[in-house]
Amino acid sequence: MPVTTYRTRPFSASQRLPELDEPLVLHEPEQAGELLADFIRQNPKLLILTGAGVSTDSGIPDYRDGEGAWKRKQPVQHQEFMENFEIRQRYWGRSLIGWPVMRNAVPNPSHYHIADLELRNHSSLVVTQNVDGLHQKAGTQGVSDLHGRADEVVCMTCGYRCPRDDVHERCADLNPDFGHYTADTAPDGDADLEVDFSEFRLADCLRCGGILKPDVVFFGDFVPKRRVQSAVEALKASDGLLVIGSSLMVYSGFRFCRYAKELHKPVATLNLGRTRAEELADLKLNARIGEALEASLRCL
C-alpha cells in the first residue's frame, strides 16, 4: 500500500462533525466492555490508535468537545512558529506554566488497561497521537509516537537535541519576572496565559544559535513518512484496528481507519463523543474510556 505524506491538518474550517438526526447514545461501561471484548475475541491482535481522550484523566486537557469542535483557540502552526519571533516568545512563555503539568502527569487507568492488552498479546502496536509519553510510563513496550514527544527539543538548524527540561530551566532563568504568573493549563504543555510577551527572552540552540522547537509535529507539519509506514506495516499484520480516545478530526490519525478498510480490516472506536470514522467503524462505542476498558478486560 503506498503511503502518502500529508500535513497534520483539521477536518474542516468549521471544525465540527455533521449534525445528528438523533442524540448520541452513551453506552454504559459494562455494555461497552462486553461489546469491545467480543470485538477483541474475534480480532485478537489489534493495532491500537490512541488520542487525547486517553490522557484527560491524567490532568492533560484535550482540544475538542464531543462533537469534534475546538474547545479553545487552535494550536500553534508550524510555519508561524518558524517564521514569527513573537509566536515563539508566546509559545515558550506559556510553556513555563503548561510544561510542568505535562511533565509531572502520571498514567491513569486507561493507560494501564492498554498496557494490559499488550501483556495479553492483543496489541501489535500502540500508535499514539499524544506527545506525553504516558503509554511508556504505564509499561507499554510497543509504542509509536506518531506526533513525536514533548519531552525532547530539537534545533531546527543543526539537529542538536536536548531534554525539554533543559530549555525550560534556561527560559525560567532568562525570564524571572514570568515566574509569578498562573493560568489554566492547555493541551500539549501549553497554558491559557494572555500577557505581554514582547520582553520574553528565548533560549536558542547552544550549539549554533538556531531555533529550538519541541520534537513534536505541529499543525501544518508532516508526520515522518517512515513513522507512518511502520504503523501501516503493523496494521497489515494485525487482525483489526481499535481507536481509543480520539475524535480522528486530524487526518494523520484518521488515515489509519481508511487504510484499515482498504486492507479489509475491521475497525472499532471507543471514545467519549463522536468520531470522524462513523461510516468506517464496524463497532462504535460512546463510553467512558477507562471504565469501558476495565470492563472489557474482565470479560476476556
N, C-alpha and C positions, 0 to 999 in steps of 0.2 A: 504494500500500500504506500503510495507516495505521500510524504508529509510536507504540507505547505506551511511556510512561515507566515504567521500573522502577528500584527501588533496587538498587544493587550488593549482591548477597547470594549466599551459598554455595548449593550444590546441595541439601544436606540436613543435618539435625542430625548425622548420623553422619559426614558428610564423606568418604564412601567410595563408590566405584562398586560395583555388584553383583559377587559372586564369579563368576569364570570357571570353566567346566567343565574347560578345558584351559589350560595355561600360555601366556602371550602369547609369540608367536614374534618374535625380534629379527631384523629384516632387515639383511643386510649392506649396507654403503654403496653398492656398485656395483649391487646388485639394486634397492635403493630408488631410486637415481638414475635407473636405466633406466625404472622404473615411473612416477616423477614426470615424467620427460622426455616420456614418452608422453602423460601427462595434459595437460601443457602444450602439446604439439603439437596435441592435439585441442581444447584450450580456451586459445588463445594469449593472451588478455587476462584477467587474473585480479585479483580483489580479494584481497589478501593480509592475513590477520589473524595477528598475532604475539603471543606471550606470553612469560612469564618464562624459558622454556627457551631462548630465543634469546640471552639475556644472561648465562646462568650461566657461560659460558666467558670472560666479561669480569670475573669475580670477584664478580658480584652474585648473592646467594643467591636461590633460589626458595622458594615457600611450601609446595609439595606434593610428595609422592613419586609414583612411577609408578602408584600405584593411586588417585591423587586425594585422598589423606588429608593432613591437615595435618602438617608436619614439626615445627612449633613452635606456640606459642600463637597464637590468631587475632589478626590485626592490629587496630589501634585502630578503634573505631567512631565514626562522625561525631557522633552525638548525645552520646556520652560525652565526646568531645574538647571539644565546645562547652559542655557543662554542668558539667564537672568540672575544677576548677583543678588538682587533684592529677594527673589524667590528662595535662593539658598539661605540667605540670612533668616528669613521667616521659618524655613524648614528646620534648620538646626537650632534656632531659638526655641521653637515649640517643642523640639525633641528633648530639650533639657528637662521638661516636665514629663513628656509622654514616654520616653525611652525606659526610664526605670520601672514603670509599670509593666511593660512587656518583658523586660529583663528578669524581673522578680516573679513573674507569673509561674504558677506550678500547674501540672496536668490536672484535669478534672476527670470524673468517672468515664466520660466518653472516650478520652484518650486511652485510658486503661482497658476499656472494653475492646477498643480496636486492637490494642496490643494483644489482648486475649484471643481475638480472632486469628491473629498471626500465629500464636502459640498452638492453636488448634488446627493449623495448616489450612486455614480458609482465606488467607491473603497471599497473593503472589507479589504484590507491591502496593504500598500506600503512596499515592500521588497526592500531595497536599498543595493547595493554593495558599495556605497560610505560611507566614515567614517567621513564626515564633519558636520553632524548634521543639514544641511540646510533645509531638509524637515520639521523638527520640528520647526526651526526658522520661516518658512513660514506659520506655523499654522496647518500642517497635524497632526492629532491625532493618527491615526493608522499606526505606522511605526515600522518595524523590521529592525534593523541594522545588516544585515547578516554578515558583516565582522567587527563588533564592532564599537567603537567610538574613534577617535584620541584625543579627549579632556580629556581622562582619562588614567591613568597609573596604572599598577598593578605590584606588586612584584611577580616574578616567583617562589619564595621560600615560603613565608609566606602568600601571598594573600593580603598584605597591598595595599590599593588603595588611590589615591590622584589625584587632578586635574593636567592635563598636565602643566598648567602654573606654578605650584609649582616647578616641576622638571626643567622646562625651566629657571626659575629665579635662581635656585640653580646652574645650569650649567653655566649660564651667570656670576654669581658671582665667580665661581671657575675658569673661563677662561676669564678674562678681555681682554686678547690680541686678542681674537677672535671677539671682538665687532666691529672692523673696516672693517671686510670682507663684500663684497657684491657678489651676484651671482644670476643667473636666478633661479626662483622657479621651483620646480618639483612637481609631484603628491604627495598627502598624507603627506604634511608637510615636504617634502624633498627639497633640493636645489642642483644645479649643481656646488657645490664647490669642487675644487680639490686642496687641500693644504696638508701640513704635519700635521696629526692629532696625532702624537705619544706622544705629550705632553698634549693632551686634558684630563682633569680630569673629571671622571664620577661622577654623583650623584647617589649613591647607596641607597638602602632602608634604611629609617631612623629607622626602627624597627629591622631589622635583618641583614642589610648589603648585602642583596641579589640583584640580577639583576632586574632592573626596565625596563619595556617594555610597550609601548603604548598598550592599551587594544584593539588591532586590530588583525585580522587574517593575519599574514604574509604569503607570498607564502611558500608552503610546510607544513603549519599548517592545522589543522582541523577546520571547522566550527562546533560549538557545535551542537550536534545531536538534542537537544531539540529545538534549534532555527530553524533548518531545518524542524523538524516535525510540529511545529506550523505554518510555512509558507505553508506546504503541506496541513494541515487541512484547512487553509484559501482558498487554491486553490480548494480543494474539494467542498467548499461551494460557490464558485464563478461560474459565467457563462463563464468565459474565462480568458486568460492571455494577458496582454498588457505589452510589453517590451519597455522601453523608454531609449534611450541614452546609450545602451550597445552593444558592438560587440559580447558579450557572449563567448569570447575566453577562459574564465576561467570556469571550469566545475561547480564550486559552483553556478554560475548563470544559465549556460546552462541547468543544470539538470531539472530546472523547466519547460522548454519547453518540455523535454521528459516526465516529469510527466503529463503535460497537455495533451499531445497526448495519453498517456496511459489511462487517465481519459476521453478521448473523448471531451476535451475542446478546443475551437478554440484559436488560437494564432495570435496576431498582433505584429509587430515590427515597431517602429518609431526610426530611427537612421540616423545620417548623415554619411552614409557609409554602408558597408555590415555587415552582422552578420553571426554567425556560424549556425543560425537556418533557413537558406534559405529554406531547404527542409521540415521544420516542420511548417513554418508560413503560415497561411491562408491569411494574409494580410501583405505585406512588403512595408513599406514607407521609402524612402530615401529622407529626407527633413530636413530643419532647424527646430529644435525641438520646440523652444519657439513659433515661428510663426505658425507652424502647430497645436500646442495645442490651441493657441488662436483662430485660425480659426475653429477648431472643437467645441470649447465651444460656439462660435457664432451660430453654426448650431444645437446645441442641445436644 
